């Protein structure tokens, strides 16, 4: 029986957007999804349900949520996710599915994920509204045992007959959860997942650090050109500032900056990324500007940059904290956010942070980063400033 676009929207796309059980069936062929695109106007009820859910998903990010209409490329992206989930089902290898067919499924997912970049505000929000749950996908597996045997169900409920007469038949149920790394972290599909997140850079930036494709500023820099979206990303990235995961999101962004520098990026793009990360540093100081002793060492920075934690620091953390001082030697306009000095308490805390970072990381780390930035931007090095470690009382 032929599948319809309405069934695809209701059974897979809607729960992908709003949360719930997604129905993964046999993989979709390119011609089948092409037919879905043509037939999309005939599934207006299901399409409206999906679009309403997408608008709710981004309502907290922007003041005025745009009216979203599911487009062709989003339908293809959803089909790509569906086929990837099919490929990573643990029983695929045990089914009588020849490897050549799996290769075709993999290739169809790659074709579906081959869409144009998201560069304008509407497209950034539209794709994020579809894929915002991508890294939170999970599958609940169930092992059912009884007095004469057992059966395992992957993301499915067992038939009622197996769980009847629990006491008499000694029925036991044991659940386990397969996370993103088990569902989409396979080397065979990670390249396609990387294509998906490049097409939805807002999704990549809003996701908390996790296993998966590395952030690529070549695509993600487009988000920073929209002040409202950049603000949402900044607030999300600083949600965790305590414990083992402290500053992991800014560290991930700074690690991507390290790679970005090595690629010889467009100077304007590199400046945008550097300015954004300096802004995140300033937000940390602003958050501590109500502390009683503005000249005391920051407890958060002390913990994050403690020498005994150096081997366990998130990659990029040193780059993140060293960036403001490095930029002061390359382009003073980007060394601190505009207007910071007008907030006396915040600026005093900022100065204390800068001194604390220089002591913790050493002059060599700042100097090396400044040299790399100057080379990538093609500008001469400014004379090394010698600011006092803390702001005057």
N, C-alpha and C positions, 0 to 999 in steps of 0.2 A: 504494500500500500504506500503510495507516494506521501511524503511528508510535506506539510505546508509551512509557509512563513509564519502564520499565526501560531502554529504549534511550537516553532522554534522560539518565537518571542516569548510566549507564555511559559514554556517549560525550561528554557535555558537563559535567555537574555534577561528577563525580569528578575529571577532570583540572583543572577550574577550581579545585577545592579543593587537590588534592595536587600540581599541576604536571603538565605534559605537554601533549600535543596535544589541544585541544578540537575537537570536530567541529561546525562551523557549517553547518547546512543551510538549507532554506527556512524563513522565519519562522513562528513559532507564533501561532495565532489564540487569542483569549481563550477560546472554547468548547473548543478543544483542550486548553489547560492546565487548564481546569475539569474536564475528563474525567480528566486526569492526577491531579488531587487526589483524585477519587473512587476511582481505580484504584491509588493509592499503596500500600495494604496488600498488593496482589498482587505488588509488586516488592520484597519484603522482603530478598532477597539483595543487590540493588543498593543498597537504602537503607542496609543495615548497612555496606556497604563505604564509602559516602559518610560516614556518621556516624562511623565509625572514623577516617577521614581528617580529619574536622573536629575530632575530639577531639585528634588528634596536632598539629593546627595551633595549638591554643591551650594545649598542655601546658606551654609555657615561661612563660605569662603568669600562671597561678594555681597555688597549691599543690595544690588539689583540683579536678581537671577534672570538670565536671558531665557526666552522661550525656546526650548530645545525641540528639534524635530529630528528623529532618527534618520540618518542619511545612509547612502550606499556604503561609504567607506567604513562606517561604524558597524554595519551589518557584516561586512567582511572581517573586521577585527574580532567580532564576537564569534564568528565561525572558526577563526584561527585558534582562539582559546578553547573552543569545543574540541577541535581535532587534537590539540596538544594534550588535553585531559584524557581523550581516548587512548592516545599513544602511551600514556604513563599508567594506564590501568594494569595492576599486577598480573592479571590473567591474560593479557594480550599475548604474551609469549607462549602460554599454554594452549591458546586457541589455535585452530588450524588456519592460521593467517600467514601466508607466505611473506618472507621478508621483502619481496618486491612490492607487495601491496602496502606494507608499512612504509616503505620508501615513498610510495605515491601519496600516502596520507601526510607524511612529513612535508613533502613538496607542496601539497595543496595548502597546508597551514602556512608555509613560507610565502606562497602566492597571495593568500588572503591578507597576510601582514605587510605586503608590499604596497603601501599607500603613500600619498604625499605627506610631507612634514606638516606638523601643526605649528603654524607661525602666528596666526591671529588669535585674538582673545576668545572669540566664539569657539574656534576649533580646539583650543587648549582646554576649555571648560567642557565642551561636548565629549571629547575623548576621555577626559578624566572622569566624567560622570558615568561613563560606561565601564571603565577599567579600575576604578578606585579600590575595588575589593580584590584585585588580582593577587596581591601578596598575602592576603588573609584567607585565600582559599584553603580549605582543609577537607579531609574525608574521614568519616567515622567508620571504622571497621569493627566487626563484631565476630567473636568466636563463641559459638554455642556448643556446649557439651552436654551429653546426657548419658544414661547408664550403658548404652550400647554403641556410642560413637560421638562424632563431633562434625561440625561444619563451619566454614569461615565465610563471612559475607563482607564484601568490600563496598562500603558506601550504600548498602542495601539493607532492608529489613528482612529478617527471616520469615518464612511462612508460619502462620499461626499454629499449624499442627506440631511444629518442633518445640514450641514453648508451652504446650498444654501439660497439665498434670505435673507441675514443677516438682512438687515434693515426692510424688511416687516415682517419677522418671529421673529424679536427681538432675534437673536442668540447671545449668549455670551459664551466665553470660559474662563475657569479658570484652570490654571495649578498648580500643586504641585509636589514636588520632594521627593521621598522616598529614603533615604540614606542607607548606610551600616547597621546601627542599625535596620532599619525596614526590610531590605531584609534578613540579615543573623545573626541578633542579637537575634533571638528567643531562649529561653532556650532549646527548643526541638532539635535544630540543632547546638548550640554553641560548643558542644563536638566534632562534626564532623569537624567544622571549625577549632577548635584547632588542630585536627589531620592534617589538610591541612597545616597550617602554621608551624607545627613542621617538616613536610616533606619539606618545603621550607623556611628554617630559614633566608635566605638572604632577602626574601620578608618581613618577620616579622621585621627584623632589619631596612630595608630601608623605611618601612611605617612610616609616621609621627604618633605621638600618637593619638589614636582614641579608640572608644569603641571596645571591642572585646577580644579575648583570651589574657591572660597575657603572656608576654615574658618569655620563659623558656631557660635559659642558658645551660641546659643539652644538648639541640639540637643546639642552636645558636652558641655555642663556636666553632663549626667546621668552621664557617666563619672566625673567628679570626686567624686561622692557615694559611690563605692565605693573605699575606701582601697587595696585590692590592685590594682585596675585603674589607679587614678591613679598608683600607684608604678610600674607597668609602663610607662605612658606617659612618666613623668618620666625613667626610665632610657633609654628609646628615644630621647627627644628630645635627650639629651646625648651620643649616641654620636659625633657629629662636632663636635669643638671645635678643630680645627686645619684650616688650609688655606682655600681659597676658600669652602667650604661650612660653615665654623665657625659654630655657633649659629644655623644657618638654621631649624631646627625651632622653637626658642623664639621666634625673630623672627617666624615665621609665626603663632604663637599670639598674640604681642603685637600684631601687625597686626590680627588678628581681634578682640582686645580693644578696639583703637581704634574699630573699627566697632560693636562691642557697646555701648560707652559712648554713641555717638551715637544709638542706638536707644532709649535710656531703658529699660534692662533692669530686671528685678526686682532689688532691692538685694541679696538673699541670693545670687543667681546671680553678680552682679558681684563680690561679696566672695569667693565661692568661686574664681572665675577669678583674681582678683588674688592671693589667698593661694597658689594653685598656682604662679603665675609667680614670686612671691617665693621660694617653696620651691626652684624651679629655680636661682635666683640663689644661694641658700644652698648647694645641692649643688656648684656650681662652686667656692665657697670651701672647702667640706669636702674636695673633691678636691685642693686645693692646700695643705691644712693640714699636710702632711708635708714641705713645702718647707723648706729650711734657713733662708732669710731670709724670715720671715713679713711683714716690713714692706716688702719690695721690690715694685716694680710687677709686676703679673701680666702675663706675656708674652702670654697668650691675650687678655686685655682690651686690651693695648696694640695688638696687631695688629687686633683686631676694631673698635676705636674710633679707629684712626689717622685724623687729619684728611685725609690724601691718599686714604683709602678711603671717605670720606663719600658720594661719588656712587655707589659700588658696594656700599654696605651693603645687606643684605637689608632690605626694608621691615619696620618694626616693631622693628628691633634696638635703636634708641635708647630706645623705649618700654620694652622688656624690661629694659634695664639701669637705666633711671631709675625704674622702678616702686617698688623698696623705699624710696627717699628720698621719692618722692611720697606713698606711703602713710603715711610717718612724720608727714606734715603733715595727714593726713586721718583715719587710724585707726591709732594706734600698735600696737594688738593685731595688726594684719596686716602691720606693717612688717618683721618678722623672724619666722622659724618658732619655735614654742615649744621651749624647751630648748637653743637654739643657744648661749646664754651659758654653759651648763654645760660645753661643750667649749671650753676656753680657747684652744687653738690655732686651731680653726675660727673662733671668734668674732673672734680677732685678725685672721685673714685676711679675714674678712667686713668688718671695719672698714676695712681697707686698700682692699678693692675699692670700698667706698662712696666713699671719698675720691678714688680714681682715676677713678671714673665721673663725679663732680661736676666734676672738673677737665676731663675729656675732653668732656663734653656741655655744660657751662655751667649756671649757675643757672637760666637762662631755660627750658630744656627741662624741668627738674624742676618748676619753678613752674607752667608751663602744664599739665603732666599732673596735678599736684595739684589745680589749679582745676577741671579737667574731671571728675576723680573725685569731688570734693566736691559738685559740681553734680549729677552723676548719682546719687549716694547720698543727696542731700538733707541733708547734714550741714555744720556750720560748719567752716571751716578752723582747724586748730590753729596756735598760734604757730610760726613757722619755727624749727626747731632749728638750732643752730650747733655740730655735733659736730666734734671734731678730725678731720683728714683720715685719720689712722691711729691704730691702737690704741697705747697706751703700751707701751713695752718692759717 
